Amino acid sequence: MLKKSKKIIIILATCCSALAFGQIAPVSSRTTFKTPYSTQVSEWPEKITLTLLLRDLNVTNGRVFVRMRIESTTVSLETLPLYGSQAFQLDGGVPIQIDGSELRVLFRPENLVFSGITREEFIRNGSRLPEGRYKLWFEVYEWGSRLKVSASEGFATINLHDIEPPILNFPKNNSLITAQTPQNIVFSWTPRHLSAIGSGFRGIYDFELVQVPQHYNGDLQILFEITSKYAEKTAFQTQFRYSEFDEVLVPNQRYAFRVRVRSMDDNNESFQFKNNGYSEIFTFRYTEKGVEIDE
C-alpha cells in the first residue's frame, strides 16, 4: 500500500510540474557566439551565451534543462535523448543568461548523437568539424515532465572554412637562378588567409629550404620530412631576402623551398589549415654563369 502511495505521489508531482508551464511552450532561447570562430567544438563553450526567457508571467520557480543541436547541410550533432544539462530556474518575464561553461558537458563526444560524421572521426580530428555553415541552438525541456517547453530557439550561425596556404610567387618553380656574389635571392609569396583576419587570426610565415640530392626524383614532401633543413627562417612579411648572411648556396645544386602560414599567437588549434598551412613546394637550380647542370 505504501509503495502504491509513493507511485501516486510521483505521478501527481510530474503532472503538476508539467501543468506549471501551461498547455503552451512558453520559453524562448537565444544563442549568441563570440568571434573568433574555432573549428574545435570543444572550445565552443568558451564562446557562447544562452539566454532563456519564460514568457508566462504567472509561472515562478520553473525548473528546466536544455539539450543542444548543431547542424549543417551534411553534419549534425545533438544531445543524447536521455541526457541534458543541469537544472536552471526561471521566473516569468525575467530573462537569465547562461554562461557556456555551464553547458560544457553537452559538448562532450560521449553525450552526443552524430550524423554525417562518426564519433570516432570527430575525436580523431580533435573535435573539429568539416568546412561548412553550422547552426547552433538549445532546446528547453521542463525538468520534471521532460516535455519540450521552448517556443522558439534563436540559433547562432558559425561559418567554418579551412584557411588556404600561401601561393609561392618567386622564384618560379623549376627556375634557374644564377649565382651572385654576394648571394641575393628574394623569395616571395601571396597570402590567402586574409578572410580569417576578421576572426582574430594573425599570421606569420615559416620559410624552409632543403638541398635536393642529384638524381633525386622522389616525393619532395618526403624529402622535407627526412632531410635536415638547409635554411629555416621566420618572416613577418610576404617576402624574404636570402642574403650573404644566410647559409651559402652551393653552385650547380638544386634546392626546394616551401612556406607555412601559422598563427602568431601559437593558437593554431583554433584555426584549420589546408595542408597544415604549407604551400606547394617549388624547386630552383642555383648555377654559376655558363656552367651546365648535370641532372
N, C-alpha and C positions, 0 to 999 in steps of 0.2 A: 504493500500500500504506500509505503514511504517512497519507494523508487518511482511509482506511478505519479505521485505528487510532484517529485522533482522534475519529471519529464514535462508535466503540465506547466510548471513554473518557467522552465526554459523556453517552451513554445510560446507562452504568453509574452515573455520578455523579448523574444525575437520579433513577434508581431508588433508589439508596442514600439520597438525600436524602428521598424520599417515605417509604421504609421507616423512617427515623429517627423518624417520628411514629406508626408502627404502623398497624394497619388501622382504627383508630377516629379520630374527630375529637376530639382531646384538649385543645383550647384553648377557654377561655371568655373572653368580652369583656364589659365593662360600661361604659356611657357615662353620665357624670354631667354635668349642665348647670347652671351657676350663674345665679341670677336677678340682676338683672332680665333678662327676655327681650328680645331685639332682633328686629325684623321684618326686619332685613338679614342675610341668610345670610353675607355677607362678614365680619360681626362675630362669628359663632358660634365660630370657633376660639379666641377670647379667653375664651369661657365654658365650654369643655368640658375634661374629663379622661377619658382612656380607660385602663381597667385591663385588662391581659391576664394570664391565668394558665394556664401549661402544667401540666396535671394529671397527666401521666405522669412519675413521679419518675425513671424510667430514662433520660429524654432530657435531654441537656445541649447547650448551644450550638445550639439550634434557631432557625433564621432564618425569620422570617415577614414578611409585609406585609399591609396592610389596605385594604379598599375600603369606601366609605361609602354609606349609603342613608338617604333622607329620604322619608317617606310621610305623606299624609293620605288622606282618602276620595276626593279628586279630583285630587291632585297628587302626583307622585313625581319624585325626583331620585336618580340613582345614578352611581357612578363608571364611566367607560367600561370596557368588558370587558377591554381590553388595557392598562389603566392601573392604578396602585396607588401606595401610599405608599413611602417609603423602607423599608429593612430594619430589623427590630427583633430582638434576640437574646433567646431565652427559655431558662431553665433550669427543669427540673421542680420544681414546688412553690413557686417563687419568683415572686410577682406583681410586675409592673412597671407603673408609671404613666406614661402618655404625655401630655405637655402638648399642648394644641390647636395651639400654634404649629408643632409638628412635623407636623401634619396639614393645615395651611393649603392646601397645593397641591390637596387633594382637593375644596376648596370653590370652586375657580375654575370659571367657566362653561364654559370650553373643555375641561374634564376631566369634564364631566357629561353624562349622557343625561337628557332631560327628557320628562315625560309629564303632560298636563293643563295645561301652560304651555310656551310656546316659549322657547328660549334668548334670542331677541331681546326678548321681553316681559320676561323676567327681568332682562336687562341694562338695558333701558329703564326699568324700575321701581326701579333702584338696588339690585338683588339682593334685592328684597322678595318675599315670598310672600303669596298671598291669605290672608284670615282662615281660621282652622281649627285643628284639633288635629293636631299632627305628631309622628311618632316618628322619632328619630334613632338609628342604630346603625352598628356597624362589623363587617364580616365579615373573618375572618382566613384567610390563604392561606399555604401553605408556599412559601418563596422559590424553591427550585429547581424543584419539580414544578408549582407554581402550582395545586395542589389545595387545595380548601377544607378547613381543619382546625379550624374553630371549631365546638364542640359546642353552644354556646348564646351568644346575643347579647342582653345586657341593654340595653334601649333607654332613652333619655331622652325624656320627653314635653314638648313645647313647645306651649303654647296661645297662638295669635296672634289678637288681637282689635283691631280699629280702635277708637281712643278716640273717644267721642262728644263733639261740641262742646257748649258751654253752651246752655241754653234761656233765652231772654230773658223776663223777668217784667214789668218796668216801665221806661218807660211802655208801655202796651199798644199793639199795632200799630194804626196809623191813629187814634190817640187825639188828643184836643185838650188842649193844655197852656196854661193861662192865664199870661201873663207876670206876673212878680213883680219887685219892687224891694226888696232885691237879688235877683237871679235865684237860684233854688234848685230843682234837679231831681235826684232820686235815681234813678239807673239801677241796676237790679238784675238778676241772672241766677242760674240754678241750674246748678252743675257736674254733669257726667255722666262724669267721668274717675276717680271715686273707686276703681274696681276696679283702676286702673293704679297707684295709690299703693303697693300691695304689691309692685309690680315696680320700684320705685325712682323713679317719676315724681313730680316736684314742679312743680306748675303755677303760672303767673302769667297775667294777662289783659291783652290789648291792646284798649283801647276806641277806636273810631273813629266820628267824626261828620262827615257831609257835609251841605251845604245842597242841597236839591233845587230845581232851577230851576222856575219857574212853567210850568205846562202840560206838564211832562215826564212822559211815560208809558212811557218806555223801561225797559230792564233795569236794576234798581238795582245789580246786581252789576257791570255795566259802568261805571255811574256812579262807583262806588268806585275803579275802576281808572283812570279818565280825569280825575277831579276832584281838586283839591287838598283835603286833609282840613281841615275846619273846626276840628276838635279831635282830638288824639291823646293818649291817656293810658295809663299802665301802672298796673294795680291788682293788689294782692296779696290783696284780699278779693273777695267776690262782689257787691260793690256799689261805686258811685262817685257822689259828690255833685258835681254840676256847679254851681259857685257863682259869686259875683261876681268871683272871681279868675281865672275862665276866660274864654275868648272870648265876647264879648257876643252873645247870640242876638238876631236881628232879628225884631221882632214881625211877624205876618202872613206868616211864611215857613214852609215845610215842610222838615223835616230827616229824615235817615235815619241809623240807627246800627247797629253790629254789634259783637260781642265775639269775640276769638280767644283760645283757650287754647294756651299753648306751654310748653315746659319752662323752668323757672327756671335750669337749668344749660346752656341752649342746646344740648342734645343731642337735638333733635327728630328727628334721623335714626334714633335708637334706638327711636322710637315712631311708630306710624302713626295718623294722624288722618283722620276723615271730614271732607270739605270743607276739608282742610288746617287743621282746628281752628276754623274760622269758624262762628259761629252763623248763624241766619237773619238777615235784615235787616228791622228794624222801622222804621216811619216815625211821625212825630207832627207836628201843626201847632201852632206857637207863636203865640198870638194875644193881642192886647190885649182886655181885657174889653169886651164889647159891640160888637166890630168883626167884621164878616162877612168871610170869606175868599173871594177871587175866584180860583178854580182855572181 
